[in-house]
Amino acid sequence: MPASDPRRRLPGRRQHRPTIDGLEPRELPSTAALAGALHSMARRPAAVVARPMSPNGLIGIGSPGPFVNPALLRQIAATLYPASSPPGSPTPAELRRQTFTARWEGQYTVGPPRFSDRASTIHLWGTAGGANQFLRGKLDAALFPPADPAATPTPGNPYANQVTGFASLFGENYLQAGTILVLDFNGTPTAGSPAGALPHQLTWAYDVNSSSGPYAAPGGVVPGSGYTRGAGIVQFQWMPDAHPRPGTLGSGHVVITFQGLLQTSQLVSGVSKRIS
């Protein structure tokens, strides 16, 4: 019986004596629900946890992301910078400076091809993500799978059996308007894959003719300076919709991950001491 019960009060004085209240029966805490949640998270692609307004926790500002393959970066460096030609092999510090990583979570749609030698046109876009060289950004990309993955390349059509495409990465750093990094895609479809299959890994090359802002190549580049070099790989995790969007040949969510080396002039970033 609660101490405030008037039946327990004595005349002429106020008393609040301790009493014991009964509790309803309860089950002991169980870890079954927690274990199920962890199992569900384990099955989810790690990249999907990207925080739209804070890609830092996913990418690591000033450092490469956890998905970077150092052996791959060394292989790219050997291709971009042959030791026998200027400017020679990059130092370990220079490799760290040039390391480029980025990741976006976005959406995609599949539409008809633009030309007869292509199987389809895949549009990708994302706003949840960023790179280790800019705090946050947006992504637009397009892929063009070959109509015949078994076609033989010719001098007139060297990409007859290749997946081609490009991506524009829009950096949104303060005071850094006009930051556009354009990357050109290329890759061979997996053997035996049908025409129009969604690719899982392609290579990218730095497009200095289209990039701008801190990614524009400086004018009058000295031969051998290496300011126009950049390459890497891009990986895709596709999560198709059970019911594609009306008017498309397919749709869904996608996670796009970039890693590689990118040589910039360091002279056109007005806000980042790490880059400039």
matplotlib code that plots the C-alpha trace (Angstrom):
import matplotlib.pyplot as plt

x = [0.0, 1.6, 2.7, 0.4, -2.7, -4.9, -5.8, -2.2, -2.0, -2.2, -4.4, -2.6, 0.6, 2.0, 3.8, 5.6, 6.6, 8.4, 6.3, 6.9, 4.8, 4.3, 5.8, 4.1, 5.9, 8.5, 10.5, 14.3, 16.1, 16.9, 19.7, 17.8, 16.5, 20.0, 21.6, 19.0, 19.7, 23.4, 22.9, 20.7, 23.4, 26.1, 24.2, 23.8, 26.6, 28.9, 28.8, 25.1, 25.8, 27.2, 26.0, 24.8, 26.0, 29.2, 31.1, 34.2, 33.4, 33.2, 36.0, 38.4, 39.3, 43.0, 43.5, 42.3, 39.2, 39.3, 38.6, 41.9, 44.2, 47.9, 49.1, 46.7, 48.0, 51.6, 50.6, 48.8, 51.9, 54.2, 51.9, 51.5, 55.1, 57.6, 60.9, 62.8, 61.0, 60.6, 59.6, 60.6, 58.9, 56.9, 58.1, 55.9, 54.9, 53.9, 51.8, 50.0, 49.3, 48.0, 45.8, 42.2, 39.2, 35.5, 32.2, 28.6, 25.3, 22.8, 20.3, 20.3, 18.0, 18.5, 17.3, 17.6, 21.0, 22.1, 23.9, 23.6, 26.8, 25.6, 23.1, 21.7, 22.4, 22.8, 22.4, 23.7, 23.4, 24.1, 24.2, 25.1, 28.9, 32.1, 35.9, 39.0, 39.8, 36.6, 34.2, 31.0, 29.8, 27.4, 27.9, 26.5, 27.6, 26.6, 27.6, 27.3, 27.6, 28.4, 25.7, 28.1, 30.5, 32.2, 32.9, 36.4, 37.9, 39.1, 41.1, 37.8, 36.0, 38.5, 35.8, 33.5, 33.5, 34.1, 31.9, 32.5, 31.2, 32.1, 31.4, 31.3, 32.1, 31.0, 32.9, 30.8, 33.6, 33.0, 34.7, 35.6, 32.8, 33.4, 35.0, 34.3, 36.4, 35.6, 36.7, 36.4, 35.4, 36.4, 36.4, 35.8, 32.6, 32.9, 33.3, 29.9, 27.9, 24.8, 24.6, 23.7, 24.8, 25.5, 29.3, 30.9, 34.4, 35.8, 39.0, 38.9, 41.2, 41.6, 40.0, 42.0, 40.3, 36.9, 37.8, 37.8, 38.5, 41.2, 41.2, 42.0, 45.4, 47.7, 48.4, 51.8, 52.5, 56.2, 56.8, 57.3, 55.8, 53.0, 50.2, 47.9, 48.0, 45.4, 43.9, 42.3, 39.3, 35.6, 33.5, 29.7, 27.3, 23.9, 20.6, 17.9, 14.3, 11.8, 9.5, 11.5, 10.5, 7.9, 9.4, 12.8, 14.4, 15.6, 16.3, 17.5, 20.1, 23.9, 27.0, 30.0, 33.5, 36.6, 40.2, 43.4, 46.0, 45.3, 48.0, 46.8, 48.7, 48.0, 47.7, 44.0, 42.4, 41.5, 40.4, 42.2, 45.6, 45.9, 45.5, 47.2]
y = [0.0, 3.4, 5.7, 8.4, 6.3, 8.3, 5.2, 5.0, 8.6, 9.3, 12.3, 15.6, 14.7, 13.9, 10.6, 9.1, 5.6, 3.3, 0.5, -2.2, -2.2, -5.4, -5.7, -7.4, -10.5, -10.0, -12.2, -12.1, -10.1, -12.2, -11.8, -13.5, -10.2, -8.7, -11.7, -11.5, -7.9, -8.4, -11.3, -9.0, -6.3, -8.8, -9.8, -6.1, -4.7, -2.7, 0.3, 0.8, 2.3, 5.4, 8.5, 11.0, 14.1, 12.6, 10.2, 10.8, 7.7, 5.6, 7.1, 8.6, 12.2, 12.5, 8.7, 5.9, 3.9, 0.4, -1.1, 0.0, -2.7, -1.5, -4.2, -2.9, 0.7, -0.4, -2.2, 1.0, 3.1, 0.7, 1.2, 5.0, 5.7, 3.3, 3.5, 3.9, 7.2, 10.6, 11.4, 8.0, 5.9, 7.8, 7.8, 6.2, 9.7, 10.6, 7.4, 8.3, 11.8, 10.5, 7.7, 8.4, 6.6, 7.4, 5.7, 6.4, 4.8, 5.6, 4.4, 3.1, 2.6, 0.5, 1.9, 1.2, 1.5, 4.6, 2.8, -0.6, -2.0, -1.5, -3.6, -1.0, 2.3, 2.2, 5.5, 5.8, 8.7, 9.2, 11.9, 9.8, 9.6, 11.4, 11.0, 11.3, 14.4, 16.3, 16.3, 15.4, 15.3, 13.9, 11.3, 10.9, 8.0, 6.1, 2.6, 1.1, -2.7, -4.3, -5.9, -8.8, -9.6, -12.1, -9.6, -9.2, -5.7, -4.1, -0.9, 0.7, -0.5, -1.3, -1.4, -3.8, -6.3, -3.7, -2.1, 1.6, 4.7, 7.6, 9.2, 12.9, 13.4, 16.7, 18.0, 20.3, 21.8, 25.4, 28.0, 25.2, 25.6, 24.0, 20.9, 18.2, 15.0, 13.1, 9.4, 7.2, 3.6, 0.5, -3.2, -6.7, -8.5, -11.7, -14.7, -16.2, -13.3, -12.3, -9.0, -6.1, -7.8, -5.4, -5.2, -5.7, -4.2, -1.8, 0.3, 4.1, 6.6, 10.3, 12.5, 15.7, 17.2, 17.3, 17.7, 21.1, 23.0, 21.3, 18.4, 20.6, 19.9, 23.0, 24.7, 24.2, 21.0, 20.2, 16.8, 14.1, 16.0, 13.4, 16.0, 14.4, 10.8, 8.9, 5.4, 2.8, 0.4, 1.0, -1.7, -2.0, -3.7, -4.0, -4.4, -4.8, -3.7, -6.6, -4.5, -2.2, 1.4, 1.9, 2.7, 1.1, -2.2, -2.5, -0.4, -0.6, 0.6, 0.5, 1.1, 2.4, 2.2, 3.9, 3.4, 4.3, 7.0, 10.5, 13.2, 16.8, 20.0, 20.9, 24.5, 25.1, 23.9, 27.0, 25.3, 22.0, 22.2, 18.4, 18.7, 22.1]
z = [0.0, -1.0, 1.8, 0.5, 1.1, 3.5, 5.4, 6.6, 7.9, 11.6, 12.9, 13.3, 11.6, 8.2, 7.8, 4.8, 5.9, 3.5, 2.0, -0.5, -3.8, -5.7, -9.3, -12.2, -13.5, -16.3, -18.5, -18.2, -21.0, -24.0, -26.6, -29.3, -30.8, -30.6, -32.3, -35.1, -35.6, -35.8, -38.3, -40.4, -40.4, -41.3, -44.5, -45.5, -47.7, -45.5, -47.8, -47.3, -43.9, -45.5, -43.7, -46.3, -44.5, -43.1, -45.4, -43.2, -41.1, -44.2, -46.3, -43.7, -44.5, -44.9, -45.1, -47.4, -46.6, -45.1, -48.5, -50.1, -51.4, -51.1, -53.5, -56.1, -55.6, -56.1, -59.3, -60.6, -59.7, -61.6, -64.7, -64.4, -63.5, -65.2, -63.3, -66.6, -67.6, -66.0, -63.3, -62.1, -59.3, -56.7, -53.1, -50.4, -49.3, -52.8, -53.1, -50.0, -51.3, -54.6, -53.1, -54.1, -52.5, -52.8, -52.2, -52.9, -52.2, -54.9, -57.4, -61.0, -63.9, -67.1, -70.4, -74.1, -75.9, -77.7, -80.5, -82.1, -80.7, -77.1, -75.2, -72.9, -71.1, -67.3, -65.4, -61.9, -59.5, -55.8, -53.1, -50.1, -50.1, -50.8, -51.1, -49.1, -51.1, -50.6, -47.6, -49.5, -53.0, -55.7, -58.4, -61.9, -64.1, -67.2, -68.3, -71.8, -71.9, -75.3, -77.4, -78.0, -75.1, -77.4, -80.2, -81.5, -81.2, -84.4, -85.1, -86.1, -83.0, -80.2, -77.6, -79.4, -76.5, -73.7, -71.1, -71.5, -69.5, -67.4, -64.1, -62.9, -59.2, -57.9, -54.9, -52.6, -50.4, -49.3, -51.5, -54.0, -56.6, -59.9, -58.5, -61.1, -61.4, -64.6, -64.8, -67.9, -67.4, -69.3, -68.7, -70.2, -69.2, -67.2, -69.6, -70.4, -69.1, -71.1, -73.1, -70.9, -67.6, -64.8, -64.3, -60.9, -61.5, -64.1, -64.5, -64.5, -66.0, -65.0, -67.8, -67.6, -70.6, -68.8, -65.1, -63.5, -60.3, -58.3, -60.8, -63.8, -65.3, -65.1, -68.4, -70.0, -68.1, -68.1, -69.9, -67.3, -64.4, -64.2, -63.5, -66.0, -64.6, -62.7, -62.8, -60.6, -60.3, -59.5, -58.0, -58.0, -55.6, -57.2, -55.3, -58.0, -57.2, -57.1, -59.3, -61.6, -62.0, -64.8, -68.1, -67.3, -68.2, -64.6, -61.5, -58.0, -55.5, -56.0, -54.0, -56.0, -54.6, -56.2, -55.3, -57.2, -57.7, -58.8, -59.5, -59.0, -59.1, -55.4, -56.3, -56.7, -53.5, -51.5, -48.3, -47.7, -46.2, -46.6, -50.3, -50.8]

ax = plt.figure().add_subplot(projection="3d")
ax.plot(x, y, z, "-o")
ax.set_aspect("equal")
plt.show()
